[in-house]
Amino acid sequence: MWIFLNRGFFSLVKPAEKDPLAKRVGLDKLGDYLLVRARRKGDIERVFPGFPVMVDKKRDYHYRALVGRAAIEIVLGNEVRRLSYDNFKNSIKDDDYHDACSGVWTEMYVYQRKHGSVTPRAAKQRRAKKRKGKSKIADYGYEDWLAEREPYNYEHGLHCER
């Protein structure tokens, strides 16, 4: 599971029995923990304080910690309760992390365009652009984006049919 907070990015997975960290808690209690992995130094300590972090520069995620599932539930629940921003990317203070999250947003937006729900008008526009050889995101402007947006009912928080 990937978790993007405005103060860090984490990958949470079930720890493998062969993971060196698993020996710290014992195989019989391993199910009570998740392996929290981070790419930036200090993120685990900031969000999950008190859990020892292992650094291994040979792994894809350099920073790792076994964190109790109950602790993760508390931390993430607190994050939800404290959420006060109306735009995730704008709530990120670190410029490099903001740029990384913007890159993820862009990739998921392209994915949505490729696989998500598309209005008939937008699908027709997309097919026409492909025929003209303009299939790259750089050729995709604000008007195109607006045309693909589903109408949103803000009063009830529902997507509506056109």
MDTraj code that builds the backbone (N, CA, C; nanometers):
import mdtraj as md
import numpy as np

residues = "MET TRP ILE PHE LEU ASN ARG GLY PHE PHE SER LEU VAL LYS PRO ALA GLU LYS ASP PRO LEU ALA LYS ARG VAL GLY LEU ASP LYS LEU GLY ASP TYR LEU LEU VAL ARG ALA ARG ARG LYS GLY ASP ILE GLU ARG VAL PHE PRO GLY PHE PRO VAL MET VAL ASP LYS LYS ARG ASP TYR HIS TYR ARG ALA LEU VAL GLY ARG ALA ALA ILE GLU ILE VAL LEU GLY ASN GLU VAL ARG ARG LEU SER TYR ASP ASN PHE LYS ASN SER ILE LYS ASP ASP ASP TYR HIS ASP ALA CYS SER GLY VAL TRP THR GLU MET TYR VAL TYR GLN ARG LYS HIS GLY SER VAL THR PRO ARG ALA ALA LYS GLN ARG ARG ALA LYS LYS ARG LYS GLY LYS SER LYS ILE ALA ASP TYR GLY TYR GLU ASP TRP LEU ALA GLU ARG GLU PRO TYR ASN TYR GLU HIS GLY LEU HIS CYS GLU ARG".split()
xyz = np.array([
    [0.0847, -0.1162, 0.0000],
    [0.0000, 0.0000, 0.0000],
    [0.0896, 0.1230, 0.0000],
    [0.0618, 0.2111, -0.0904],
    [0.1350, 0.3372, -0.0905],
    [0.0540, 0.4407, -0.0139],
    [0.1230, 0.5157, 0.0693],
    [0.0606, 0.6219, 0.1468],
    [0.1353, 0.7517, 0.1159],
    [0.0633, 0.8487, 0.0659],
    [0.1199, 0.9812, 0.0426],
    [0.0633, 1.0754, 0.1479],
    [0.1466, 1.1213, 0.2376],
    [0.1099, 1.2264, 0.3319],
    [0.1833, 1.3519, 0.2874],
    [0.1411, 1.4667, 0.3340],
    [0.2114, 1.5875, 0.2918],
    [0.3472, 1.6001, 0.3590],
    [0.3793, 1.5085, 0.4482],
    [0.5111, 1.5090, 0.5128],
    [0.5892, 1.3807, 0.4886],
    [0.5461, 1.3003, 0.3919],
    [0.6228, 1.1820, 0.3583],
    [0.5461, 1.0803, 0.2764],
    [0.6205, 0.9995, 0.2044],
    [0.5664, 0.8911, 0.1222],
    [0.6123, 0.7587, 0.1827],
    [0.5200, 0.6626, 0.1898],
    [0.5509, 0.5340, 0.2507],
    [0.4932, 0.4204, 0.1678],
    [0.5637, 0.3098, 0.1712],
    [0.5137, 0.1854, 0.1153],
    [0.4972, 0.0897, 0.2320],
    [0.3771, 0.0385, 0.2501],
    [0.3492, -0.0555, 0.3586],
    [0.3232, -0.1929, 0.2986],
    [0.3950, -0.2928, 0.3472],
    [0.3780, -0.4299, 0.3000],
    [0.3882, -0.5257, 0.4176],
    [0.3392, -0.6453, 0.3945],
    [0.3571, -0.7525, 0.4925],
    [0.5050, -0.7889, 0.4933],
    [0.5670, -0.7975, 0.6102],
    [0.7099, -0.8308, 0.6119],
    [0.7334, -0.9769, 0.5723],
    [0.8361, -0.9987, 0.4941],
    [0.8742, -1.1353, 0.4565],
    [0.9439, -1.2013, 0.5752],
    [0.9228, -1.3284, 0.5907],
    [0.9855, -1.4011, 0.7018],
    [1.1375, -1.3940, 0.6962],
    [1.1920, -1.3841, 0.5765],
    [1.3377, -1.3801, 0.5619],
    [1.3959, -1.2408, 0.5830],
    [1.3098, -1.1388, 0.5960],
    [1.3579, -1.0019, 0.6165],
    [1.4339, -0.9937, 0.7488],
    [1.5517, -0.9310, 0.7486],
    [1.6300, -0.9199, 0.8720],
    [1.5536, -0.8554, 0.9877],
    [1.4607, -0.7668, 0.9565],
    [1.3829, -0.7030, 1.0626],
    [1.2857, -0.8000, 1.1292],
    [1.2446, -0.9040, 1.0566],
    [1.1487, -0.9995, 1.1115],
    [1.2050, -1.0709, 1.2340],
    [1.3346, -1.0897, 1.2364],
    [1.3975, -1.1589, 1.3495],
    [1.3840, -1.0797, 1.4787],
    [1.3672, -0.9486, 1.4670],
    [1.3568, -0.8647, 1.5865],
    [1.2292, -0.8903, 1.6663],
    [1.1221, -0.9257, 1.5975],
    [0.9949, -0.9474, 1.6677],
    [0.9587, -1.0945, 1.6804],
    [1.0212, -1.1788, 1.6018],
    [0.9904, -1.3215, 1.6049],
    [0.8791, -1.3558, 1.5084],
    [0.8905, -1.4710, 1.4473],
    [0.7940, -1.5123, 1.3452],
    [0.6532, -1.5277, 1.4007],
    [0.6402, -1.5657, 1.5273],
    [0.5070, -1.5856, 1.5848],
    [0.4294, -1.4539, 1.5991],
    [0.4992, -1.3394, 1.6053],
    [0.4329, -1.2098, 1.6209],
    [0.4408, -1.1246, 1.4944],
    [0.4981, -1.1795, 1.3893],
    [0.5209, -1.1028, 1.2673],
    [0.3908, -1.0499, 1.2066],
    [0.2812, -1.1220, 1.2212],
    [0.1524, -1.0795, 1.1663],
    [0.0974, -0.9530, 1.2300],
    [0.1504, -0.9135, 1.3448],
    [0.1061, -0.7912, 1.4128],
    [0.1771, -0.6671, 1.3590],
    [0.2661, -0.6853, 1.2620],
    [0.3484, -0.5756, 1.2112],
    [0.3363, -0.5616, 1.0599],
    [0.3666, -0.4424, 1.0126],
    [0.3843, -0.4181, 0.8702],
    [0.5227, -0.3582, 0.8514],
    [0.5798, -0.3822, 0.7356],
    [0.7074, -0.3222, 0.7017],
    [0.6774, -0.1874, 0.6377],
    [0.7215, -0.0811, 0.7050],
    [0.7038, 0.0545, 0.6534],
    [0.8338, 0.0924, 0.5851],
    [0.8230, 0.1295, 0.4573],
    [0.9414, 0.1636, 0.3799],
    [0.9294, 0.3080, 0.3330],
    [1.0434, 0.3770, 0.3304],
    [1.0444, 0.5169, 0.2872],
    [1.1657, 0.5413, 0.1990],
    [1.1569, 0.6442, 0.1182],
    [1.2668, 0.6794, 0.0291],
    [1.3501, 0.7950, 0.0821],
    [1.2969, 0.8684, 0.1786],
    [1.3679, 0.9863, 0.2288],
    [1.4013, 0.9675, 0.3763],
    [1.5231, 0.9987, 0.4102],
    [1.5715, 0.9889, 0.5477],
    [1.4861, 1.0776, 0.6391],
    [1.4467, 1.0219, 0.7517],
    [1.3729, 1.0973, 0.8522],
    [1.2219, 1.0856, 0.8438],
    [1.1691, 1.0397, 0.7307],
    [1.0233, 1.0323, 0.7169],
    [0.9613, 0.9330, 0.8149],
    [1.0197, 0.8151, 0.8271],
    [0.9631, 0.7149, 0.9182],
    [0.9689, 0.7666, 1.0613],
    [1.0815, 0.8220, 1.0998],
    [1.0967, 0.8723, 1.2370],
    [0.9974, 0.9849, 1.2666],
    [0.9696, 1.0682, 1.1670],
    [0.8789, 1.1810, 1.1847],
    [0.7340, 1.1341, 1.2005],
    [0.6934, 1.0362, 1.1221],
    [0.5538, 0.9940, 1.1212],
    [0.5273, 0.8760, 1.2147],
    [0.6260, 0.7886, 1.2300],
    [0.6126, 0.6719, 1.3174],
    [0.7247, 0.6739, 1.4212],
    [0.7232, 0.7718, 1.5132],
    [0.8331, 0.7845, 1.6094],
    [0.8412, 0.6635, 1.7031],
    [0.9627, 0.6319, 1.7419],
    [0.9834, 0.5240, 1.8383],
    [1.0105, 0.3879, 1.7776],
    [0.9981, 0.3753, 1.6474],
    [1.0259, 0.2479, 1.5823],
    [1.1645, 0.2554, 1.5186],
    [1.2520, 0.1606, 1.5505],
    [1.3881, 0.1656, 1.4951],
    [1.3876, 0.1510, 1.3431],
    [1.4669, 0.2341, 1.2791],
    [1.4751, 0.2357, 1.1328],
    [1.6046, 0.1705, 1.0895],
    [1.5931, 0.0789, 0.9946],
    [1.7092, 0.0146, 0.9362],
    [1.7397, 0.0844, 0.8035],
    [1.8675, 0.1145, 0.7809],
    [1.9101, 0.1770, 0.6560],
    [1.9852, 0.0730, 0.5746],
    [1.9422, 0.0532, 0.4508],
    [2.0088, -0.0401, 0.3611],
    [2.0100, 0.0227, 0.2219],
    [2.1207, 0.0799, 0.1839],
    [2.1322, 0.1512, 0.0564],
    [2.1281, 0.0580, -0.0644],
    [2.1321, -0.0738, -0.0414],
    [2.1255, -0.1696, -0.1517],
    [1.9814, -0.2055, -0.1869],
    [1.8854, -0.1661, -0.1044],
    [1.7445, -0.1985, -0.1285],
    [1.6767, -0.0848, -0.2042],
    [1.5643, -0.1142, -0.2668],
    [1.4955, -0.0089, -0.3424],
    [1.4441, 0.1009, -0.2506],
    [1.3935, 0.0661, -0.1339],
    [1.3586, 0.1649, -0.0316],
    [1.4710, 0.1596, 0.0714],
    [1.5454, 0.2671, 0.0848],
    [1.6622, 0.2658, 0.1733],
    [1.6269, 0.2609, 0.3213],
    [1.5092, 0.3100, 0.3582],
    [1.4726, 0.3220, 0.5000],
    [1.3532, 0.2325, 0.5288],
    [1.3686, 0.1495, 0.6348],
    [1.2674, 0.0488, 0.6657],
    [1.2498, 0.0355, 0.8156],
    [1.1263, 0.0082, 0.8545],
    [1.0991, -0.0165, 0.9961],
    [0.9802, -0.1112, 1.0077],
    [0.9853, -0.1979, 1.1072],
    [0.8688, -0.2792, 1.1402],
    [0.7843, -0.1963, 1.2360],
    [0.6618, -0.1717, 1.1961],
    [0.5725, -0.0887, 1.2775],
    [0.4470, -0.1705, 1.3062],
    [0.4030, -0.1671, 1.4301],
    [0.2830, -0.2407, 1.4677],
    [0.1612, -0.1929, 1.3896],
    [0.0784, -0.2886, 1.3492],
    [-0.0422, -0.2532, 1.2747],
    [-0.1294, -0.1567, 1.3543],
    [-0.1402, -0.1785, 1.4842],
    [-0.2220, -0.0907, 1.5684],
    [-0.1677, 0.0520, 1.5671],
    [-0.0365, 0.0665, 1.5710],
    [0.0246, 0.2000, 1.5660],
    [-0.0029, 0.2669, 1.4317],
    [0.0035, 0.1901, 1.3244],
    [-0.0244, 0.2450, 1.1916],
    [-0.1689, 0.2932, 1.1843],
    [-0.2611, 0.2142, 1.2377],
    [-0.4022, 0.2546, 1.2387],
    [-0.4207, 0.3859, 1.3135],
    [-0.3534, 0.4010, 1.4264],
    [-0.3652, 0.5242, 1.5051],
    [-0.3077, 0.6423, 1.4284],
    [-0.1880, 0.6249, 1.3731],
    [-0.1229, 0.7340, 1.2998],
    [-0.2072, 0.7777, 1.1806],
    [-0.2532, 0.6833, 1.1006],
    [-0.3310, 0.7188, 0.9817],
    [-0.4672, 0.7771, 1.0199],
    [-0.5267, 0.7259, 1.1265],
    [-0.6525, 0.7837, 1.1752],
    [-0.6331, 0.9283, 1.2183],
    [-0.5224, 0.9556, 1.2867],
    [-0.4922, 1.0936, 1.3272],
    [-0.4692, 1.1834, 1.2067],
    [-0.4039, 1.1296, 1.1037],
    [-0.3824, 1.2075, 0.9816],
    [-0.5162, 1.2474, 0.9199],
    [-0.6102, 1.1543, 0.9169],
    [-0.7428, 1.1832, 0.8604],
    [-0.8140, 1.2883, 0.9449],
    [-0.8074, 1.2751, 1.0755],
    [-0.8740, 1.3726, 1.1630],
    [-0.8131, 1.5121, 1.1509],
    [-0.6816, 1.5203, 1.1273],
    [-0.6132, 1.6503, 1.1171],
    [-0.6205, 1.7116, 0.9780],
    [-0.6654, 1.6368, 0.8797],
    [-0.6657, 1.6859, 0.7423],
    [-0.7472, 1.8145, 0.7327],
    [-0.6818, 1.9209, 0.6867],
    [-0.7495, 2.0513, 0.6804],
    [-0.7247, 2.1238, 0.5487],
    [-0.6542, 2.0620, 0.4558],
    [-0.6243, 2.1290, 0.3290],
    [-0.7279, 2.0932, 0.2243],
    [-0.7412, 2.1798, 0.1246],
    [-0.8324, 2.1511, 0.0145],
    [-0.7577, 2.1153, -0.1139],
    [-0.6236, 2.1096, -0.1037],
    [-0.5419, 2.0703, -0.2175],
    [-0.4161, 2.0033, -0.1619],
    [-0.4028, 1.8737, -0.1853],
    [-0.2919, 1.7983, -0.1273],
    [-0.1562, 1.8544, -0.1686],
    [-0.1348, 1.8703, -0.2990],
    [-0.0028, 1.9149, -0.3456],
    [0.0353, 2.0503, -0.2870],
    [-0.0611, 2.1409, -0.2757],
    [-0.0318, 2.2731, -0.2203],
    [-0.0011, 2.2690, -0.0706],
    [-0.0342, 2.1590, -0.0043],
    [-0.0064, 2.1480, 0.1394],
    [0.1347, 2.0978, 0.1676],
    [0.2071, 2.0600, 0.0633],
    [0.3422, 2.0057, 0.0795],
    [0.4418, 2.1212, 0.0865],
    [0.5193, 2.1253, 0.1935],
    [0.6141, 2.2353, 0.2142],
    [0.7495, 2.2114, 0.1463],
    [0.7933, 2.0882, 0.1385],
    [0.9228, 2.0550, 0.0795],
    [0.9124, 2.0589, -0.0732],
    [0.9928, 2.1431, -0.1375],
    [0.9845, 2.1620, -0.2830],
    [1.0124, 2.0336, -0.3613],
    [1.1157, 1.9592, -0.3228],
    [1.1489, 1.8361, -0.3960],
    [1.0371, 1.7327, -0.3833],
    [0.9825, 1.7199, -0.2633],
    [0.8734, 1.6240, -0.2425],
    [0.7486, 1.6701, -0.3184],
    [0.7233, 1.7997, -0.3193],
    [0.6108, 1.8535, -0.3956],
    [0.6247, 1.8167, -0.5431],
    [0.7456, 1.8348, -0.5975],
    [0.7680, 1.8028, -0.7387],
    [0.7488, 1.6536, -0.7656],
    [0.7947, 1.5704, -0.6724],
    [0.7771, 1.4252, -0.6884],
    [0.6289, 1.3893, -0.6879],
    [0.5529, 1.4462, -0.5953],
    [0.4089, 1.4185, -0.5885],
    [0.3370, 1.4714, -0.7116],
    [0.3818, 1.5851, -0.7631],
    [0.3229, 1.6381, -0.8860],
    [0.3475, 1.5424, -1.0028],
    [0.4651, 1.4809, -1.0042],
    [0.4946, 1.3816, -1.1069],
    [0.4024, 1.2611, -1.0979],
    [0.3752, 1.2157, -0.9763],
    [0.2819, 1.1041, -0.9567],
    [0.1422, 1.1453, -1.0027],
    [0.1018, 1.2683, -0.9646],
    [-0.0297, 1.3183, -1.0062],
    [-0.0414, 1.3154, -1.1582],
    [0.0620, 1.3629, -1.2265],
    [0.0605, 1.3677, -1.3719],
    [0.0492, 1.2280, -1.4311],
    [0.1284, 1.1344, -1.3793],
    [0.1227, 0.9968, -1.4304],
    [-0.0156, 0.9356, -1.4094],
    [-0.0766, 0.9597, -1.2945],
    [-0.2091, 0.9042, -1.2674],
    [-0.3160, 0.9740, -1.3509],
    [-0.2938, 1.1001, -1.3828],
    [-0.3864, 1.1710, -1.4701],
    [-0.3813, 1.1120, -1.6108],
    [-0.2616, 1.0858, -1.6593],
    [-0.2466, 1.0224, -1.7904],
    [-0.3124, 0.8841, -1.7876],
    [-0.2926, 0.8106, -1.6795],
    [-0.3551, 0.6793, -1.6641],
    [-0.5079, 0.6915, -1.6679],
    [-0.5595, 0.7916, -1.5966],
    [-0.7044, 0.8141, -1.5962],
    [-0.7553, 0.8418, -1.7368],
    [-0.6823, 0.9235, -1.8100],
    [-0.7232, 0.9541, -1.9469],
    [-0.7251, 0.8284, -2.0319],
    [-0.6318, 0.7399, -2.0052],
    [-0.6221, 0.6178, -2.0850],
    [-0.7262, 0.5141, -2.0434],
    [-0.7519, 0.5025, -1.9124],
    [-0.8366, 0.3943, -1.8621],
    [-0.9617, 0.4397, -1.7886],
    [-0.9675, 0.5658, -1.7517],
    [-1.0789, 0.6129, -1.6705],
    [-1.2030, 0.6387, -1.7523],
    [-1.3054, 0.6841, -1.6824],
    [-1.4286, 0.7160, -1.7533],
    [-1.4072, 0.8442, -1.8327],
    [-1.4512, 0.8414, -1.9551],
    [-1.4352, 0.9548, -2.0446],
    [-1.5712, 0.9854, -2.1045],
    [-1.6070, 1.1102, -2.1072],
    [-1.7345, 1.1485, -2.1668],
    [-1.7284, 1.1233, -2.3165],
    [-1.8421, 1.1007, -2.3799],
    [-1.8411, 1.0767, -2.5254],
    [-1.7744, 1.1898, -2.6031],
    [-1.7980, 1.3156, -2.5618],
    [-1.7377, 1.4297, -2.6303],
    [-1.5857, 1.4243, -2.6202],
    [-1.5369, 1.3965, -2.5011],
    [-1.3928, 1.3915, -2.4805],
    [-1.3307, 1.2744, -2.5569],
    [-1.3990, 1.1609, -2.5592],
    [-1.3476, 1.0450, -2.6334],
    [-1.3375, 1.0788, -2.7819],
    [-1.4371, 1.1488, -2.8336],
    [-1.4357, 1.1889, -2.9747],
    [-1.3187, 1.2843, -3.0002],
    [-1.2975, 1.3802, -2.9085],
    [-1.1865, 1.4742, -2.9237],
    [-1.0529, 1.4006, -2.9196],
    [-1.0409, 1.3032, -2.8307],
    [-0.9159, 1.2289, -2.8184],
    [-0.8873, 1.1500, -2.9459],
    [-0.9901, 1.0843, -2.9999],
    [-0.9708, 1.0097, -3.1253],
    [-0.9287, 1.1038, -3.2381],
    [-0.9898, 1.2207, -3.2439],
    [-0.9552, 1.3174, -3.3488],
    [-0.8104, 1.3626, -3.3339],
    [-0.7651, 1.3851, -3.2122],
    [-0.6262, 1.4274, -3.1896],
    [-0.5288, 1.3173, -3.2275],
    [-0.5636, 1.1931, -3.1973],
    [-0.4751, 1.0822, -3.2340],
    [-0.4614, 1.0737, -3.3852],
    [-0.5701, 1.0972, -3.4541],
    [-0.5643, 1.0935, -3.6008],
    [-0.4728, 1.2032, -3.6540],
    [-0.4662, 1.3129, -3.5843],
    [-0.3802, 1.4237, -3.6263],
    [-0.2381, 1.4071, -3.5733],
    [-0.2124, 1.2983, -3.5005],
    [-0.0789, 1.2737, -3.4482],
    [-0.0467, 1.3518, -3.3219],
    [-0.1471, 1.3992, -3.2535],
    [-0.1254, 1.4748, -3.1304],
    [-0.1731, 1.3910, -3.0119],
    [-0.0956, 1.2911, -2.9752],
    [-0.1383, 1.2037, -2.8672],
    [-0.0599, 1.2250, -2.7387],
    [0.0364, 1.3160, -2.7386],
    [0.1176, 1.3366, -2.6190],
    [0.0490, 1.4316, -2.5233],
    [0.0795, 1.4182, -2.3949],
    [0.0191, 1.5014, -2.2921],
    [0.0475, 1.6496, -2.3159],
    [0.1610, 1.6817, -2.3764],
    [0.1945, 1.8217, -2.4030],
    [0.0923, 1.8850, -2.4976],
    [0.0289, 1.8047, -2.5811],
    [-0.0706, 1.8556, -2.6747],
    [-0.2086, 1.8651, -2.6109],
    [-0.2160, 1.8272, -2.4879],
    [-0.3429, 1.8202, -2.4183],
    [-0.3570, 1.9453, -2.3330],
    [-0.4517, 2.0312, -2.3640],
    [-0.4644, 2.1591, -2.2952],
    [-0.5751, 2.1618, -2.1922],
    [-0.5886, 2.2759, -2.1297],
    [-0.6878, 2.2950, -2.0247],
    [-0.8285, 2.2683, -2.0752],
    [-0.8599, 2.3158, -2.1962],
    [-0.9944, 2.2949, -2.2511],
    [-1.0235, 2.1453, -2.2685],
    [-0.9227, 2.0700, -2.3088],
    [-0.9400, 1.9255, -2.3225],
    [-0.9668, 1.8624, -2.1864],
    [-0.8883, 1.9057, -2.0878],
    [-0.9054, 1.8541, -1.9523],
    [-1.0452, 1.8863, -1.9011],
    [-1.0887, 2.0096, -1.9238],
    [-1.2197, 2.0522, -1.8766],
    [-1.3298, 1.9719, -1.9455],
    [-1.3126, 1.9438, -2.0731],
    [-1.4136, 1.8685, -2.1470],
    [-1.4282, 1.7262, -2.0943],
    [-1.3210, 1.6688, -2.0411],
    [-1.3267, 1.5319, -1.9909],
    [-1.3807, 1.5217, -1.8494],
    [-1.3828, 1.6314, -1.7772],
    [-1.4262, 1.6268, -1.6374],
    [-1.5712, 1.5854, -1.6292],
    [-1.6010, 1.4997, -1.5341],
    [-1.7397, 1.4619, -1.5111],
    [-1.8059, 1.5738, -1.4319],
    [-1.9304, 1.6052, -1.4616],
    [-1.9980, 1.7060, -1.3804],
    [-2.0020, 1.6589, -1.2348],
    [-1.9862, 1.7509, -1.1436],
    [-1.9766, 1.7156, -1.0023],
    [-2.0860, 1.7865, -0.9255],
    [-2.1595, 1.7124, -0.8466],
    [-2.2638, 1.7685, -0.7621],
    [-2.2021, 1.7961, -0.6261],
    [-2.1637, 1.9216, -0.6011],
    [-2.0924, 1.9558, -0.4791],
    [-2.1811, 1.9459, -0.3561],
    [-2.3096, 1.9638, -0.3729],
    [-2.4004, 1.9571, -0.2574],
    [-2.4027, 1.8166, -0.1984],
    [-2.4040, 1.7158, -0.2841],
    [-2.4140, 1.5787, -0.2362],
    [-2.2870, 1.4975, -0.2561],
    [-2.1834, 1.5574, -0.3154],
    [-2.0570, 1.4876, -0.3350],
    [-2.0668, 1.3727, -0.4327],
    [-2.1492, 1.3869, -0.5355],
    [-2.1697, 1.2779, -0.6306],
    [-2.1290, 1.3199, -0.7710],
    [-2.0786, 1.2251, -0.8457],
    [-2.0572, 1.2483, -0.9887],
    [-2.1907, 1.2248, -1.0577],
    [-2.2253, 1.3078, -1.1508],
    [-2.3550, 1.3009, -1.2178],
    [-2.3366, 1.2708, -1.3651],
    [-2.4371, 1.2095, -1.4230],
    [-2.4362, 1.1843, -1.5672],
    [-2.4650, 1.3139, -1.6408],
    [-2.4121, 1.3263, -1.7608],
    [-2.4406, 1.4459, -1.8437],
    [-2.5792, 1.4357, -1.9007],
])
top = md.Topology()
chain = top.add_chain()
for i, resn in enumerate(residues, 1):
    res = top.add_residue(resn, chain, resSeq=i)
    for name in ("N", "CA", "C"):
        top.add_atom(name, md.element.get_by_symbol(name[0]), res)
traj = md.Trajectory(xyz[None], top)
